[in-house]
């Protein structure tokens, strides 16, 4: 597909045009950084962002993740005013269903931490969970957790909003232009090799999602990111569906669903999935999904499937992001399924790391150096 020729030089080159890269580009350009260039091998957002389930939340077990989620929620709630782009933000809440006493104890501790940080999450009974999400069966449930300020929105619209705003502030965005390598001269200047010519830049930002390990290797930085396929389905229209149905997650099985148009979007993790850049759909996971539906939302068993797709999680060993700076190589990747929802806040953080300013939250614990120092930070609230 025809595309623009990259400039021969830039102040900073961002590799990867999903929500992370575009949010970073917007915040850099708005802060006055000139000659910001974003390159992506395909259309913007086509990697993982626009294949995400669209959930946005601040319910996490790690205080840094809570802060990033909460800050991003502020942006999502005000997105049309800030960017002139409607993103169909549905603030219906997130509902975690718990059937294991150990999970209940862990979530109780998480809720206490979230409340201390200003998140209005709360433990509720199984009956209260059913009143919020009438499609569920409460059989076997011990408790649930609900936060009313969480919800879901449309990733494609968020990408469009950030791309338009980044261009407005002077950033150069070039889709369909794959990066093929990096060279570093005197530890100060990068030559970014692309399909359409080289770009010389004093700084590079890696927001390449599942492809970040290769980009990091070019820069001599070990980014332990592993791609893992996740599949999503959407149902046929459901005339009686409650439009306020929260993003509901059966935590024990990882089965989840939320409203999507006149039907539902649903999915779950597949423990038999193997790492790799697989984007084809495979029916092998459907029996396990069907069993989870029969157990937790039996009314859905007879609802027809309208469509579906596959996307890639960018997993790290502790399911926490990699955010940091090694010299003039910056990175924001490895979000293990919660990257889309953190994109707005992480863009701010990357701006500040680039400008050597103090971010609104200390992301030093998310540096890749934590693995060498045995300082892993496992995130518990993942599916």
C-alpha positions in Angstrom: 0.0 0.0 0.0 1.5 3.4 -0.9 2.6 5.5 2.0 4.8 8.5 2.7 8.5 8.5 2.6 10.0 8.8 6.0 12.1 11.9 6.7 15.9 11.4 6.8 16.1 12.6 10.5 13.9 13.1 13.5 14.1 14.0 17.1 12.6 10.7 18.2 11.3 7.7 16.3 8.5 5.6 17.8 8.3 2.0 16.6 4.8 0.8 16.8 1.6 2.7 16.1 -0.9 1.2 18.5 -2.4 3.1 21.4 1.0 3.2 23.2 2.9 4.7 20.3 0.2 7.1 19.3 -0.5 8.3 22.8 3.3 8.8 23.3 3.5 10.7 20.0 0.6 13.0 20.9 2.0 13.8 24.3 5.5 14.4 23.0 4.3 16.6 20.1 1.9 18.5 22.4 4.8 19.2 24.8 6.7 20.9 22.0 9.0 18.1 20.8 9.5 18.6 17.1 10.0 16.0 14.4 8.3 13.1 16.2 7.9 10.2 13.8 5.8 7.0 14.3 6.3 4.0 12.1 4.1 0.9 11.9 4.4 -2.1 9.7 0.6 -2.1 9.1 -2.3 0.2 9.7 -2.3 2.0 13.0 -3.8 0.0 15.9 -3.9 -3.2 13.8 -1.4 -5.1 15.9 -3.0 -5.7 19.3 -4.9 -2.5 20.1 -7.8 -2.9 17.8 -8.0 -6.6 18.6 -8.5 -6.0 22.3 -11.7 -6.5 24.2 -11.8 -2.8 25.0 -12.1 -3.1 28.8 -10.8 -0.1 30.8 -10.3 -0.4 34.6 -8.3 0.5 37.7 -8.9 -2.8 39.5 -5.4 -4.1 39.9 -3.2 -5.6 42.6 -0.2 -3.4 42.0 -0.2 0.3 43.0 1.5 1.4 39.9 -1.0 -0.4 37.7 -3.9 1.1 39.8 -2.4 4.6 39.2 -2.0 4.0 35.5 -5.5 2.6 35.1 -7.1 5.4 37.1 -5.3 8.1 35.2 -6.3 6.5 31.9 -9.9 6.3 33.0 -9.9 10.1 33.5 -8.9 10.5 29.8 -11.4 7.9 28.5 -14.2 9.6 30.3 -13.3 13.0 28.8 -12.0 11.8 25.4 -14.6 13.5 23.2 -13.9 16.9 24.9 -10.1 16.5 24.7 -9.9 15.0 21.2 -13.2 15.6 19.5 -13.6 11.8 19.0 -16.4 9.7 20.3 -15.2 6.4 21.7 -18.5 4.9 23.0 -17.2 4.8 26.5 -19.7 2.7 28.6 -19.1 3.2 32.3 -20.9 0.1 33.3 -18.3 -1.1 35.8 -16.1 -4.2 36.1 -17.4 -7.2 38.0 -15.1 -10.0 39.2 -16.8 -13.2 40.2 -15.0 -15.3 42.9 -15.5 -19.0 43.7 -12.2 -19.7 45.6 -11.5 -18.6 49.2 -7.9 -17.8 48.4 -9.1 -15.5 45.6 -11.5 -13.8 47.9 -8.8 -13.0 50.4 -6.5 -11.7 47.7 -9.2 -9.5 46.3 -10.1 -8.2 49.7 -6.5 -7.0 50.1 -6.7 -5.6 46.5 -9.8 -3.6 47.3 -8.3 -2.2 50.4 -5.3 -1.0 48.4 -7.5 0.4 45.6 -9.7 2.2 48.1 -6.6 3.8 49.7 -5.7 5.1 46.2 -9.1 6.5 45.6 -10.7 3.7 43.6 -14.4 3.0 44.6 -14.2 -0.8 44.3 -16.0 -2.9 46.8 -16.6 -6.5 47.8 -20.2 -7.6 47.2 -22.3 -10.7 47.7 -23.1 -13.2 45.0 -26.7 -12.0 45.1 -25.6 -8.5 44.5 -23.5 -9.6 41.6 -26.5 -11.3 40.0 -28.5 -8.1 40.3 -25.8 -6.3 38.4 -25.2 -9.0 35.8 -28.4 -11.0 35.5 -27.0 -13.4 33.0 -24.8 -15.1 35.5 -25.5 -18.1 37.7 -24.4 -17.7 41.3 -23.8 -21.4 41.8 -20.5 -21.9 43.6 -19.9 -18.2 44.0 -18.5 -17.0 47.3 -18.3 -13.3 46.6 -17.6 -10.7 43.9 -15.9 -7.4 43.4 -17.3 -4.4 41.6 -16.1 -1.0 40.7 -18.6 1.4 39.0 -16.1 3.7 37.4 -14.6 1.0 35.1 -16.1 0.0 31.8 -15.3 -0.4 28.1 -14.9 1.6 24.9 -13.9 1.2 21.3 -10.2 0.8 20.6 -10.4 1.8 17.0 -11.9 5.2 17.9 -9.2 5.8 20.6 -6.5 5.1 18.0 -8.1 7.5 15.6 -8.4 10.2 18.2 -4.7 10.0 19.2 -3.5 9.8 15.6 -5.5 12.9 14.6 -4.4 14.9 17.6 -0.7 13.8 17.2 -0.8 15.0 13.5 -2.4 18.2 14.6 0.5 19.0 16.9 3.1 18.2 14.2 3.9 14.5 14.5 4.6 12.5 11.4 2.7 9.2 11.3 3.7 6.7 8.7 1.7 3.4 8.6 2.6 0.4 6.4 6.3 1.0 6.8 8.0 -1.8 8.7 11.2 -1.2 10.7 13.9 -3.7 9.8 16.7 -2.8 12.2 18.5 -0.3 14.3 22.1 0.8 14.3 23.7 2.8 17.1 26.6 5.2 16.5 28.7 6.4 19.4 25.9 5.4 21.9 24.2 8.6 20.9 22.6 8.4 17.4 20.3 5.7 16.1 19.8 4.9 12.5 16.3 3.4 12.2 16.2 1.1 9.1 12.8 1.0 7.5 11.3 -0.5 4.3 11.2 3.0 2.9 14.6 4.4 4.0 16.7 5.2 7.1 15.9 7.8 9.7 18.6 9.2 11.9 17.4 10.1 15.4 19.0 10.7 18.9 16.2 8.7 20.6 14.0 5.7 19.8 10.8 4.6 21.6 9.8 0.9 21.4 6.0 0.5 21.6 6.0 -2.6 19.3 3.8 -4.8 21.6 4.3 -8.5 20.8 7.2 -7.7 18.5 9.2 -5.8 21.1 11.7 -8.5 21.9 13.2 -8.2 18.4 13.3 -4.3 18.6 14.9 -4.5 22.0 17.6 -6.9 20.7 18.4 -4.4 17.9 19.1 -1.9 20.6 21.0 -4.3 22.9 18.2 -4.3 25.5 16.6 -7.6 26.6 12.8 -7.1 26.5 11.3 -10.5 27.6 8.0 -10.2 25.7 6.3 -13.3 24.4 3.3 -13.2 22.0 0.3 -15.3 22.9 -2.9 -15.7 20.9 -6.2 -14.8 22.6 -9.5 -15.2 20.8 -12.7 -13.2 21.1 -16.3 -13.9 19.9 -19.3 -11.7 19.5 -22.9 -12.9 19.8 -26.0 -12.4 17.7 -28.3 -9.6 18.9 -30.0 -10.3 22.3 -33.2 -8.2 22.5 -33.5 -8.5 26.3 -29.9 -7.7 27.1 -29.5 -5.1 29.9 -27.6 -2.2 28.4 -26.0 -1.7 31.8 -24.4 -5.1 32.0 -21.0 -4.7 33.5 -17.8 -6.1 32.1 -18.2 -9.5 33.9 -15.3 -11.8 34.6 -15.5 -15.3 36.1 -12.1 -15.1 37.7 -11.6 -18.8 38.3 -12.2 -19.8 34.7 -11.2 -16.4 33.1 -14.5 -16.4 31.1 -15.7 -12.9 30.5 -18.3 -10.9 28.6 -19.6 -7.4 28.1 -22.1 -5.6 25.9 -21.1 -5.1 22.3 -23.7 -3.4 20.1 -27.0 -5.3 20.6 -25.1 -8.5 21.7 -22.2 -9.5 23.8 -18.4 -9.7 23.3 -17.0 -12.8 25.1 -13.8 -14.7 25.6 -11.5 -16.5 28.0 -7.9 -17.6 28.2 -6.8 -20.9 26.8 -4.2 -22.7 29.0 -3.3 -25.0 26.0 -2.3 -22.0 23.8 1.3 -21.9 22.8 3.4 -18.8 22.2 3.7 -17.5 18.7 2.5 -14.9 16.2 -0.7 -16.8 15.4 -3.7 -14.6 14.4 -5.8 -17.3 12.8 -9.0 -18.5 14.5 -8.9 -22.0 16.0 -11.9 -23.9 17.4 -9.9 -26.0 19.8 -10.7 -23.7 22.7 -14.5 -23.7 22.1 -15.3 -26.8 24.3 -13.6 -25.2 27.3 -15.4 -21.9 26.6 -18.7 -23.7 26.2 -18.3 -25.5 29.6 -17.5 -22.1 31.3 -20.7 -20.6 29.7 -22.8 -23.6 30.8 -21.6 -23.2 34.4 -21.5 -19.4 34.8 -23.9 -17.9 32.2 -26.1 -20.8 31.0 -28.6 -18.4 29.3 -25.9 -17.7 26.8 -25.6 -21.3 25.7 -28.3 -21.0 23.1 -27.2 -17.6 21.7 -25.8 -17.6 18.2 -22.2 -16.5 17.4 -22.0 -13.6 15.0 -18.3 -13.1 14.5 -14.9 -13.4 16.1 -11.2 -12.7 15.8 -7.8 -13.4 17.3 -5.3 -11.0 18.8 -1.9 -11.2 20.6 -1.2 -10.7 24.3 2.3 -9.3 24.9 3.2 -11.3 28.0 6.1 -10.8 30.4 7.3 -13.4 33.0 5.4 -11.6 35.8 2.5 -10.3 33.7 3.5 -6.7 34.4 4.5 -4.1 31.9 8.0 -3.0 30.9 8.4 0.8 31.1 11.7 2.5 31.2 14.8 4.0 29.5 18.2 2.6 28.6 20.3 5.5 27.4 18.2 7.0 24.6 16.3 3.8 24.0 12.9 4.0 25.7 10.3 1.3 25.9 6.7 0.7 26.9 5.6 -2.8 26.2 4.7 -6.2 27.7 1.4 -5.2 29.3 0.0 -8.7 29.3 -3.5 -7.9 28.3 -4.0 -4.5 30.0 -2.1 -2.3 27.5 -5.0 -0.7 25.8 -6.5 0.5 29.0 -3.2 2.0 30.2 -2.4 3.7 26.9 -3.4 7.3 27.8 -1.4 7.3 31.0 1.6 5.6 29.6 1.8 8.2 26.9 2.2 10.8 29.6 4.8 8.8 31.3 6.9 8.2 28.1 6.8 12.0 27.4 8.2 12.6 30.9 10.9 9.9 30.6 11.9 11.3 27.2 12.1 14.9 28.6 13.8 13.6 31.8 10.9 14.9 34.0 9.4 13.1 36.9 6.2 11.2 35.8 3.0 11.4 37.9 3.7 7.8 39.1 7.1 6.2 39.7 7.5 3.6 37.0 11.1 2.6 38.0 9.8 -0.7 39.4 8.6 -1.6 35.9 12.0 -1.2 34.4 13.4 -4.3 32.7 16.2 -4.3 35.2 13.8 -5.9 37.8 14.4 -9.3 36.2 18.2 -9.1 36.7 17.6 -8.1 40.3 15.0 -10.7 41.0 12.5 -8.0 41.7 9.5 -9.3 39.8 6.1 -7.8 40.5 3.4 -10.3 39.7 0.1 -8.7 38.8 -2.8 -10.8 40.1 -5.8 -9.2 38.5 -5.3 -10.6 35.0 -7.3 -13.0 32.8 
